[in-house]
């Protein structure tokens, strides 16, 4: 694998551009106890922090599970049980999902795949979440050791993963969220809310839209379409022209789709096929589209530091409010999305 020397972390918490290539065999397991992280619990509320839905929130941390979206990885398990899913571009135009659980569980969940440096500024805003992945290179493992997460990858929790029959490796690596949540410390706090939500009956304040099309380009193209289903009050996902269904045969859906336009930087690493490994530049701000309630609201995303929750605002600075429920966040490069009127 070719790579350039890893740079020092920049002032203000900017992350290294270093990143793993393809999945590598995990290092020998270490004997560890359940990770103890002292965190400040979020104020008690009557809504789930990551969905805005009513009901007593679960007093546990968030859980990140990296899930692949290569063709052989589909259908995935757990996408329709997650609170938030963030789709990021990886090498060659393929995408992976940072799949975030808190309200619900999924058994099985996967296929679990390797992490990327783009994950760290995402996970850093969730109050020391559990972080599950299949492995990565030694340079990125060092970054994970410094990140504000609780590592429940195979290096620390090999018993949390298993191979399933009927799928080719490496797309057969699975886990279960309850098993991974079991590694949380007793004093681990829940995640902070990531979005502002509208009150019942409040209009989104945008323009009518039937959906959106976006692409992640490389050697191949991952084409994603979201279409509004008024009867279900949800956006339905299509992947490369086919309905994107989960392992249970249910089409993937979300009540909100947030499209944040971000630039990608070449990390200097290559995957096993020789493709450059990119890193999403998530610190700063850029254009954002929010699909919610059958409408589109255009504005900006803002994230000044890795630990800051990304803020969605309109041109006048007012916060864009979402519909309570599951949210997908898409991270295409500028110019690679279109609105469907």
C-alpha positions in Angstrom: 0.0 0.0 0.0 1.4 3.4 -0.9 0.9 6.3 1.5 2.5 9.5 2.6 3.6 10.2 6.1 0.8 11.0 8.5 0.5 14.7 9.4 0.0 16.2 12.8 -3.4 17.1 13.9 -4.3 20.7 13.0 -5.3 23.4 15.5 -9.0 23.4 16.2 -9.4 19.7 16.0 -9.1 19.1 12.3 -8.5 15.5 11.5 -5.7 13.8 9.7 -6.3 12.8 6.1 -4.9 9.3 6.8 -7.2 6.4 6.2 -7.3 2.7 5.8 -7.5 1.0 2.5 -9.4 -2.2 2.2 -10.3 -4.4 5.2 -7.3 -6.0 6.7 -7.0 -8.8 9.1 -7.5 -7.5 12.6 -4.5 -7.5 15.0 -4.5 -10.1 17.8 -7.3 -9.5 20.3 -6.5 -7.5 23.4 -7.9 -8.5 26.8 -9.9 -5.5 27.9 -12.7 -4.7 30.4 -15.8 -2.8 29.4 -14.7 0.7 28.4 -15.4 3.2 31.1 -16.0 6.7 29.8 -17.1 9.5 32.1 -19.6 11.6 30.3 -22.3 14.1 31.2 -25.7 12.8 30.7 -28.0 14.9 28.5 -30.9 16.5 30.2 -33.9 14.2 30.6 -36.6 14.9 27.9 -39.7 13.2 26.7 -38.4 12.7 23.2 -35.8 10.4 21.7 -32.7 12.6 21.1 -31.9 11.2 17.6 -35.4 11.0 16.2 -37.5 13.6 18.1 -40.2 11.0 18.5 -42.2 11.1 21.8 -41.5 8.6 24.6 -38.9 8.2 27.3 -35.5 8.1 25.6 -33.2 5.1 26.3 -30.5 5.9 28.8 -27.6 4.5 26.8 -25.0 5.9 24.4 -25.3 6.0 20.7 -23.8 3.2 18.7 -22.1 3.6 15.3 -21.9 0.6 13.0 -20.0 0.9 9.7 -22.0 -0.9 7.0 -20.9 -1.4 3.4 -22.9 -0.4 0.3 -20.9 -2.3 -2.4 -23.1 -4.3 -4.6 -22.2 -7.6 -2.9 -23.0 -6.1 0.5 -26.7 -5.7 -0.4 -29.1 -6.4 1.1 -28.0 -5.0 4.4 -29.5 -5.6 7.8 -30.4 -2.9 10.2 -30.9 0.1 8.0 -34.6 0.5 8.8 -33.9 0.2 12.5 -31.3 2.9 12.8 -32.1 6.5 14.0 -29.6 8.2 11.6 -27.7 6.9 8.6 -24.9 8.9 7.0 -23.8 7.9 3.5 -20.2 8.8 2.7 -18.1 8.3 -0.4 -15.2 5.9 -0.2 -12.8 4.8 -2.8 -13.8 4.3 -6.4 -17.3 5.7 -6.2 -18.5 3.1 -3.7 -20.3 4.3 -0.5 -20.5 3.2 3.1 -22.9 4.0 5.8 -22.3 5.3 9.3 -25.4 3.7 10.8 -26.3 5.2 14.2 -28.5 3.4 16.7 -30.0 4.6 19.9 -33.8 4.1 20.0 -34.0 0.6 18.5 -32.0 -2.5 18.1 -31.1 -4.7 15.1 -30.2 -8.4 15.1 -28.4 -9.0 12.8 -26.7 -5.8 11.7 -24.3 -5.6 8.8 -22.3 -6.4 6.8 -19.8 -4.6 9.0 -16.9 -3.0 7.1 -13.9 -0.9 7.8 -13.8 2.7 9.1 -12.6 5.8 7.3 -11.2 9.1 8.6 -14.4 10.8 7.6 -16.1 8.9 10.5 -14.2 10.7 13.3 -15.7 14.2 12.9 -19.1 12.5 12.5 -18.8 10.4 15.6 -17.2 13.1 17.7 -20.5 15.0 18.0 -22.4 12.1 19.6 -20.9 12.1 23.2 -18.5 9.2 23.1 -20.5 6.8 21.1 -19.7 3.1 20.8 -18.0 2.5 17.5 -18.2 -0.8 15.6 -16.2 -1.6 12.4 -14.4 -4.5 10.9 -10.8 -3.2 11.1 -8.5 -0.7 9.4 -4.8 0.0 9.0 -2.4 0.7 11.8 -2.2 4.5 11.1 -6.0 4.9 11.4 -6.1 2.6 14.5 -3.9 5.3 16.1 -6.4 8.0 15.2 -9.3 5.9 16.6 -7.4 5.5 19.9 -7.3 9.3 20.2 -10.9 9.9 19.1 -13.7 10.6 21.5 -15.3 7.2 20.9 -15.5 3.8 22.7 -13.9 1.3 20.4 -16.0 -1.9 20.1 -14.2 -3.1 17.0 -12.7 -6.6 16.7 -9.4 -5.5 18.2 -11.2 -4.9 21.5 -14.3 -7.1 21.2 -13.7 -10.0 18.8 -16.6 -11.9 20.3 -19.0 -9.2 19.0 -18.7 -10.4 15.4 -19.3 -13.5 13.3 -19.3 -14.7 9.7 -22.6 -15.8 8.1 -23.0 -18.4 5.5 -24.5 -17.6 2.0 -22.5 -14.4 1.5 -19.0 -14.0 0.1 -16.2 -12.6 2.3 -15.7 -9.8 3.3 -19.4 -9.1 3.0 -20.4 -11.7 5.5 -19.2 -10.0 8.7 -22.2 -9.3 11.1 -23.0 -8.4 14.6 -26.1 -7.5 16.8 -26.7 -4.1 18.4 -27.7 -5.5 21.8 -24.4 -7.4 21.9 -22.4 -4.2 21.1 -24.5 -2.0 23.5 -23.4 -4.5 26.2 -19.9 -3.0 26.1 -21.2 0.4 27.2 -20.0 1.7 30.6 -22.7 2.1 33.2 -22.1 5.9 33.4 -22.1 6.4 29.6 -24.5 9.3 28.6 -26.9 9.4 25.8 -26.2 11.4 22.6 -27.2 15.1 22.2 -29.9 15.9 19.7 -28.5 16.3 16.2 -31.5 18.1 14.6 -34.3 20.5 15.5 -37.8 19.1 14.8 -41.0 20.8 13.8 -44.1 20.7 16.0 -47.1 18.7 14.8 -48.9 20.6 12.0 -46.0 23.0 11.4 -45.2 23.3 7.7 -41.6 22.8 6.5 -41.4 26.2 4.9 -39.8 25.0 1.6 -41.0 24.2 -1.9 -42.8 21.1 -3.1 -40.5 18.4 -4.3 -41.1 14.8 -5.4 -37.5 13.7 -4.6 -33.9 14.1 -5.4 -31.1 12.4 -7.4 -27.5 12.3 -6.3 -24.3 10.5 -7.3 -21.0 9.4 -5.8 -18.5 9.1 -8.7 -15.3 7.2 -9.2 -14.4 4.2 -11.2 -18.0 3.3 -10.7 -21.0 5.5 -9.9 -23.3 5.0 -7.0 -26.6 6.7 -8.0 -29.1 7.3 -5.3 -32.7 8.5 -5.7 -35.1 9.5 -3.0 -38.8 9.7 -3.9 -41.6 11.1 -1.8 -44.3 8.5 -0.8 -47.2 10.7 0.4 -49.2 7.6 1.6 -46.3 6.5 3.8 -45.2 10.1 4.7 -41.7 9.0 3.9 -38.9 9.2 1.3 -38.2 5.8 -0.4 -34.7 5.0 -1.5 -33.5 3.6 -4.9 -29.9 2.5 -5.4 -28.5 2.4 -9.0 -32.0 2.1 -10.5 -33.4 -0.6 -8.2 -35.5 -0.2 -5.0 -33.0 -0.4 -2.1 -34.5 -3.1 0.1 -33.1 -4.4 3.4 -32.5 -8.1 4.4 -36.1 -8.4 5.4 -37.2 -7.3 1.9 -38.5 -3.9 3.1 -37.6 -0.8 1.0 -35.2 1.6 2.8 -37.0 4.8 3.8 -36.6 7.9 5.9 -38.8 10.8 7.0 -36.0 13.3 6.3 -33.2 13.3 3.8 -30.4 15.8 4.5 -28.0 16.4 1.5 -24.9 18.1 2.7 -22.5 19.1 -0.2 -18.9 18.4 0.9 -15.5 18.3 -0.8 -13.4 15.2 -0.7 -9.6 15.2 -0.1 -7.2 12.5 -1.4 -5.7 11.0 1.8 -2.6 9.7 -0.1 -3.7 6.1 0.7 -4.8 3.4 -1.8 -7.2 0.6 -1.4 -6.3 -3.0 -2.5 -7.5 -2.2 -6.1 -5.2 0.9 -6.2 -8.1 3.4 -6.0 -7.4 6.6 -4.0 -9.0 6.7 -0.6 -10.9 10.0 0.0 -11.8 11.9 3.1 -14.9 14.1 3.4 -14.1 17.6 4.6 -16.8 18.0 7.3 -15.4 20.9 9.3 -16.6 24.3 8.1 -19.8 24.9 6.1 -21.4 24.3 2.8 -24.7 24.2 0.9 -27.4 21.8 2.2 -30.8 20.6 1.0 -33.3 19.2 3.4 -36.1 16.9 2.1 -38.9 16.8 4.6 -42.7 16.6 4.6 -42.8 16.4 0.8 -40.9 19.6 0.4 -37.3 20.8 0.0 -35.7 23.5 2.1 -32.4 24.9 0.8 -29.8 26.4 3.2 -26.4 25.7 4.7 -24.7 23.2 6.9 -22.3 24.5 9.6 -19.8 22.5 11.8 -17.0 24.6 13.3 -15.3 21.8 15.2 -15.3 18.0 15.1 -17.2 17.9 18.4 -19.9 20.4 17.3 -23.3 19.2 16.2 -23.8 20.1 12.5 -26.3 22.9 12.3 -28.7 23.3 9.4 -29.8 26.9 8.7 -31.6 28.9 6.1 -30.3 32.0 4.3 -31.6 34.2 7.2 -29.8 32.1 9.8 -32.9 30.5 11.1 -32.7 26.8 11.9 -34.2 24.3 9.5 -36.6 22.0 11.4 -37.1 18.4 10.4 -40.0 16.0 10.8 -39.6 13.7 13.8 -38.4 10.3 12.7 -35.5 8.6 10.9 -33.1 10.8 9.0 -30.6 10.0 6.2 -27.7 12.3 5.7 -26.1 12.2 2.2 -22.6 13.6 1.6 -22.1 14.1 -2.1 -19.6 16.4 -3.7 -20.9 19.8 -4.9 -22.8 19.7 -8.1 -23.7 16.0 -7.9 -27.4 16.3 -6.9 -30.6 17.3 -8.6 -34.0 18.1 -7.2 -37.1 16.3 -8.6 -39.9 18.9 -8.9 
